[in-house]
C-alpha cells in the first residue's frame, strides 16, 4: 500500500491490514516509526538476499542469478518508495554497504569475463537494480526464477537481435 500511496494514513494502512488503527499505534508510536520498521525489514531482507547469493564464493553466473532472484522477491515483498526510504537517516549506511558488496561482485564478474570490460564506471551497478525493479513491478505474472532469467539474460546479452 505504501508503494502505491507513500502518504497513506495509519487508518488506511490499518484497514488494508484488516486491523484497527489502535492496533497499529500499539506497535508503532508514529507513522515515522512504522516506516522505519518497514525500511529496516527491507534492508534486512536485502542483506539476507546478498548473503544467500554467496557473491564472494559461488560461481559468478550462479551467484548473479541467485542474487537477482532473491532481490526480486524482496522487491515484491517490500515494495516501498525507495526515494523516501533513502531519506531516512538510518538507511544510507546499511544500503551503501550492500551496494559496495554488489559492486565488488560485479567487478569480479567483469574480471571473470561474464560482464564486458570497458563499460563506464558503475554502469552495470546502475543498470541491474533498474532491471530488477522493472521486472518486479511490471511483470508480476513471472515467478521470481523466470524474472531472474529475464533480468540476467538482458544484463548479459541485451535486447538486440545480434
Secondary structure, 3 states (H helix, E strand, C coil): CCCCCCCCCHHHHHHHHCCCHHHHHHHCCCHHHHHHHHHHHHHHHHHHHHHHHCCCCCCHHHHHHHHHHHHHHHHHHCCCCHHHHHHCCCCHHHHHHHHHHHHHHHHHHHHCCCCCCCCCCCHHHHHHHHHHHHHHHHCCCCCHHHHHHHHHHHHHHCCCCC
